[in-house]
Amino acid sequence: MIKEPLVSIIVPAYNHEKYIAQCLESILKQTYKNIELIIINDGSKDLTVEIIKRYEEECQKRLQRFIFIDKENEGISKTLNRGIQESQGEYICFLASDDMYLENKIEKQVDYMLQNPHVKVSCTNGYYFSDQQTKKKIIYKKTPKWVLKDEKKLFEHFLTQGTQIIAISCMYGKEIFQDVGLFDENLKFEDWDFHIRTAHNHNFGYLNMPLVNYRMHDTNISKNPYFMYQGELQIIEKALQQFKIKNKSLRRKAYANVYLHNAGNFAEQDFQLYKECINKAIKNTPFNWKIYKLLGKTLLKRMKNKKGGAK
């Protein structure tokens, strides 16, 4: 008999009346059959709940187990943790209520996880898309750098470079949450911190195939540079303290990466913060060529904008 372990898909839903139907359809169309779906509405104020309820009967017929929780707004980490605690699956996946899975996503990942039992987290490629685009864009044109890192270097890479992982593509062995702990509810966002903690002692795997659709729109959290800047600093400071990182070079690289990444986000929105981030990045890693590449790119763009405004 072919093993088909139960897979828990947890969907945190918040004010996505435009997209939640497509999200649920992508789960119902999965080629893999042994799925439980846990939808948690996190205090939506639009028609999200009403649309979810339209799918209740179909979900109960199609899925092994279906749970819908409607609660007050508590934020993403508390919502995901509630889903983990309710789950019964051997593997756990998360899907934001504005994104979608490709039809064979769960099937491909379960097969990969069964063939690679040492891997506790598997990730995949995916597509960027928006309502305005006629074509989807592949997210990773090349194999992500983290994939090539050995186990010892992976933790340092995630700490100093970010994870560069598509969070909705991940499949986790449930035992990870017992070993590493749940998502940190004191942080502004959850996935980078969790992946740093997981990489300290566990293996990650990568399927080089696009299995998710990541929707781009104006309300994506990543579109808020101030929120992202504060959240990333929060995560780095926690990690350096939690793992007692004394290596000065590693500490400087970790901070410089946050400053450089956010300098790019602030370049057109807040030039004062852009300069502050650039100066802090240089202070931490003065010979980092990526800083000067960003400086040149920003300078050329500002010169071009000035010329355009003078016409």
C-alpha positions as CSV (number, residue, x, y, z in Angstrom):
1,M,0.0,0.0,0.0
2,I,1.3,3.4,-0.9
3,K,1.7,5.6,2.1
4,E,-0.5,8.8,2.0
5,P,0.1,10.7,5.3
6,L,-2.4,13.3,6.4
7,V,-1.4,16.8,5.3
8,S,-2.7,19.8,7.3
9,I,-3.2,23.0,5.3
10,I,-3.7,26.0,7.5
11,V,-5.2,29.1,5.9
12,P,-5.1,32.4,7.9
13,A,-7.8,34.6,6.4
14,Y,-8.0,38.4,6.8
15,N,-10.0,40.8,4.6
16,H,-9.5,38.9,1.4
17,E,-13.0,38.7,0.0
18,K,-11.6,39.3,-3.5
19,Y,-9.2,36.3,-3.3
20,I,-10.3,33.7,-0.7
21,A,-12.5,31.8,-3.2
22,Q,-9.5,31.2,-5.6
23,C,-7.4,30.2,-2.6
24,L,-9.9,27.6,-1.5
25,E,-10.5,26.3,-5.0
26,S,-6.7,25.7,-5.4
27,I,-6.9,23.4,-2.3
28,L,-10.0,21.6,-3.3
29,K,-8.4,20.8,-6.7
30,Q,-5.3,19.2,-5.2
31,T,-4.4,15.8,-6.8
32,Y,-3.4,14.6,-3.4
33,K,-6.4,13.3,-1.4
34,N,-5.5,12.9,2.2
35,I,-5.8,16.6,3.3
36,E,-7.3,18.4,6.3
37,L,-8.0,22.1,5.9
38,I,-8.0,24.5,8.9
39,I,-9.3,28.0,8.0
40,I,-9.0,30.6,10.6
41,N,-10.6,34.0,10.1
42,D,-8.6,36.6,11.9
43,G,-11.3,39.2,12.5
44,S,-12.0,40.1,8.8
45,K,-14.3,43.1,8.4
46,D,-15.3,42.4,4.8
47,L,-17.2,39.4,3.2
48,T,-14.4,36.9,3.8
49,V,-16.4,34.8,6.3
50,E,-19.5,34.7,4.1
51,I,-17.5,33.4,1.1
52,I,-15.7,30.8,3.3
53,K,-19.1,29.5,4.5
54,R,-20.2,29.0,0.9
55,Y,-17.5,26.4,0.6
56,E,-18.1,24.5,3.9
57,E,-20.2,21.7,2.4
58,E,-17.8,21.1,-0.5
59,C,-14.8,21.1,1.8
60,Q,-16.5,18.6,4.2
61,K,-17.2,16.3,1.2
62,R,-13.8,16.6,-0.5
63,L,-11.4,16.7,2.5
64,Q,-10.5,14.2,5.2
65,R,-11.1,16.8,7.8
66,F,-12.4,20.4,7.8
67,I,-12.3,23.0,10.5
68,F,-13.4,26.7,10.3
69,I,-12.6,29.0,13.2
70,D,-13.9,32.6,13.3
71,K,-12.2,34.7,15.9
72,E,-11.2,38.3,16.7
73,N,-8.1,39.8,15.2
74,E,-5.0,38.6,16.9
75,G,-2.3,38.8,14.2
76,I,-0.6,36.3,12.0
77,S,1.5,34.4,14.5
78,K,-1.2,33.7,17.0
79,T,-3.5,32.7,14.1
80,L,-1.0,30.2,12.7
81,N,-0.2,28.8,16.1
82,R,-3.9,28.2,16.7
83,G,-3.9,26.3,13.4
84,I,-0.9,24.2,14.3
85,Q,-2.5,23.3,17.7
86,E,-5.7,22.2,15.9
87,S,-3.9,20.1,13.3
88,Q,-3.6,16.4,13.1
89,G,-1.5,16.0,10.0
90,E,1.9,14.4,9.7
91,Y,2.9,17.3,7.5
92,I,1.8,21.0,7.8
93,C,1.5,23.7,5.1
94,F,0.4,27.3,5.3
95,L,-1.4,29.2,2.6
96,A,-2.2,32.9,2.8
97,S,-5.8,33.6,1.8
98,D,-4.8,35.7,-1.2
99,D,-2.4,33.1,-2.7
100,M,-2.9,29.7,-4.4
101,Y,-1.4,26.3,-4.8
102,L,-0.8,24.6,-8.2
103,E,-2.9,21.4,-8.4
104,N,0.0,19.0,-7.7
105,K,1.7,21.0,-5.0
106,I,0.9,18.7,-2.1
107,E,1.4,15.5,-4.0
108,K,4.9,16.5,-5.2
109,Q,6.0,17.6,-1.8
110,V,4.7,14.6,0.1
111,D,6.6,12.3,-2.4
112,Y,9.7,14.4,-1.8
113,M,9.4,14.3,2.0
114,L,8.9,10.5,2.0
115,Q,11.9,10.0,-0.2
116,N,14.0,12.3,2.0
117,P,13.1,11.6,5.6
118,H,16.1,13.6,6.8
119,V,14.5,16.7,5.4
120,K,12.2,18.4,7.9
121,V,11.3,21.4,5.8
122,S,10.8,21.4,2.0
123,C,10.4,24.5,-0.2
124,T,9.6,25.0,-3.8
125,N,9.8,27.5,-6.6
126,G,6.7,29.5,-7.6
127,Y,5.2,32.3,-9.6
128,Y,4.6,36.0,-9.0
129,F,1.4,37.3,-10.4
130,S,-1.1,40.1,-10.0
131,D,-4.5,41.1,-11.3
132,Q,-2.8,43.5,-13.7
133,Q,-0.4,40.9,-15.2
134,T,-1.3,38.8,-18.2
135,K,1.6,36.4,-17.5
136,K,3.0,35.0,-14.4
137,K,6.7,35.5,-13.6
138,I,8.9,32.8,-12.2
139,I,10.3,33.7,-8.7
140,Y,13.6,31.9,-8.8
141,K,15.3,32.1,-12.2
142,K,18.3,30.3,-10.7
143,T,18.6,27.9,-7.9
144,P,18.5,29.9,-4.6
145,K,21.9,30.3,-3.0
146,W,20.8,28.8,0.3
147,V,20.1,25.4,-1.4
148,L,23.8,25.0,-2.1
149,K,24.8,25.6,1.6
150,D,25.8,22.6,3.7
151,E,24.0,22.1,7.1
152,K,26.6,24.0,9.1
153,K,26.6,27.0,6.7
154,L,22.8,27.2,6.3
155,F,22.1,28.7,9.7
156,E,24.7,31.5,9.1
157,H,23.3,32.1,5.6
158,F,19.8,32.6,6.9
159,L,21.1,34.8,9.7
160,T,23.2,37.1,7.4
161,Q,21.3,36.9,4.1
162,G,17.7,36.3,5.0
163,T,16.0,33.0,4.0
164,Q,14.8,33.9,0.5
165,I,12.2,31.2,0.9
166,I,8.7,31.4,-0.4
167,A,6.9,30.8,2.8
168,I,3.7,29.5,1.3
169,S,5.7,26.9,-0.6
170,C,7.0,25.2,2.6
171,M,5.9,21.8,3.9
172,Y,6.9,21.1,7.5
173,G,7.2,17.8,9.4
174,K,4.9,18.4,12.4
175,E,7.7,17.3,14.8
176,I,9.5,20.5,13.9
177,F,7.0,22.6,15.9
178,Q,7.5,20.3,18.9
179,D,11.3,20.6,18.7
180,V,11.8,24.3,17.6
181,G,8.6,25.7,19.1
182,L,5.8,27.6,17.5
183,F,5.9,31.0,15.8
184,D,7.0,33.9,18.0
185,E,3.9,35.9,18.8
186,N,6.1,38.9,20.0
187,L,7.5,39.5,16.5
188,K,6.0,41.6,13.8
189,F,6.2,38.8,11.3
190,E,6.9,35.1,11.7
191,D,8.7,33.1,9.0
192,W,12.3,34.4,8.9
193,D,12.7,33.9,12.7
194,F,11.2,30.4,12.5
195,H,13.5,29.4,9.6
196,I,16.6,30.7,11.4
197,R,15.7,28.7,14.5
198,T,14.9,25.6,12.4
199,A,18.1,25.8,10.4
200,H,20.2,25.7,13.5
201,N,19.6,21.9,13.9
202,H,17.5,20.7,10.9
203,N,17.8,20.1,7.2
204,F,15.9,22.0,4.5
205,G,15.1,20.6,1.1
206,Y,14.2,22.3,-2.3
207,L,12.1,21.2,-5.2
208,N,13.1,23.1,-8.3
209,M,9.6,23.4,-9.7
210,P,7.0,26.1,-9.4
211,L,4.2,24.8,-7.2
212,V,2.6,28.0,-5.8
213,N,1.2,31.3,-7.0
214,Y,2.2,34.3,-4.9
215,R,-0.1,37.2,-5.5
216,M,1.3,40.8,-5.6
217,H,-1.0,43.6,-4.6
218,D,-0.9,46.9,-2.7
219,T,-1.9,45.4,0.7
220,N,1.0,42.9,0.9
221,I,2.9,43.4,4.2
222,S,6.1,43.5,2.2
223,K,4.9,46.8,0.6
224,N,5.2,48.6,4.0
225,P,8.9,49.4,4.3
226,Y,8.7,50.8,7.8
227,F,7.0,47.7,9.1
228,M,9.5,45.5,7.4
229,Y,12.5,47.5,8.7
230,Q,11.4,47.3,12.3
231,G,10.5,43.6,12.0
232,E,13.8,42.6,10.4
233,L,15.8,44.4,13.1
234,Q,13.7,42.7,15.7
235,I,14.4,39.3,14.3
236,I,18.1,39.8,14.0
237,E,18.5,41.1,17.5
238,K,16.5,38.2,18.9
239,A,18.6,35.6,16.9
240,L,22.0,37.1,17.9
241,Q,20.9,37.0,21.6
242,Q,19.1,33.6,21.5
243,F,22.1,31.8,19.9
244,K,24.7,33.8,21.7
245,I,26.5,34.9,18.6
246,K,29.8,36.4,19.7
247,N,31.5,36.4,16.3
248,K,31.9,40.1,15.4
249,S,32.1,39.5,11.7
250,L,28.9,37.4,11.7
251,R,27.1,40.0,13.8
252,R,28.2,42.9,11.4
253,K,27.1,40.9,8.3
254,A,23.7,40.2,9.9
255,Y,23.1,43.9,10.7
256,A,24.5,45.1,7.4
257,N,22.2,42.8,5.4
258,V,19.1,44.3,7.1
259,Y,20.3,47.9,6.6
260,L,21.2,47.3,2.9
261,H,18.0,45.5,2.2
262,N,15.9,48.2,3.7
263,A,18.0,51.0,2.1
264,G,16.7,49.6,-1.2
265,N,13.1,49.8,0.0
266,F,13.5,53.3,1.3
267,A,15.4,54.7,-1.8
268,E,12.3,56.2,-3.3
269,Q,10.0,56.6,-0.3
270,D,12.1,58.0,2.5
271,F,15.5,59.4,1.4
272,Q,16.5,60.3,4.9
273,L,16.0,56.7,6.1
274,Y,17.7,55.5,2.9
275,K,20.9,57.5,3.9
276,E,20.7,56.3,7.5
277,C,20.5,52.6,6.4
278,I,23.3,53.1,3.8
279,N,25.6,54.7,6.5
280,K,24.9,51.9,9.0
281,A,25.5,49.2,6.3
282,I,28.9,50.8,5.4
283,K,29.8,51.1,9.1
284,N,29.2,47.3,9.5
285,T,30.7,46.1,6.3
286,P,32.7,48.9,4.5
287,F,34.0,46.6,1.8
288,N,30.6,45.2,0.7
289,W,30.4,45.8,-3.0
290,K,26.5,45.5,-2.9
291,I,26.3,48.7,-0.9
292,Y,28.1,50.7,-3.6
293,K,26.2,49.0,-6.3
294,L,23.0,50.2,-4.7
295,L,24.5,53.7,-4.2
296,G,25.3,53.9,-7.9
297,K,21.9,52.6,-8.9
298,T,20.1,55.1,-6.7
299,L,22.2,58.0,-7.9
300,L,21.6,57.3,-11.6
301,K,17.9,57.0,-10.9
302,R,17.8,60.4,-9.1
303,M,19.7,62.0,-11.9
304,K,17.4,60.6,-14.4
305,N,14.3,61.8,-12.5
306,K,15.8,65.3,-12.2
307,K,16.4,65.5,-15.9
308,G,12.9,64.3,-16.6
309,G,11.4,66.9,-14.3
310,A,13.4,69.7,-15.9
311,K,11.9,69.1,-19.3
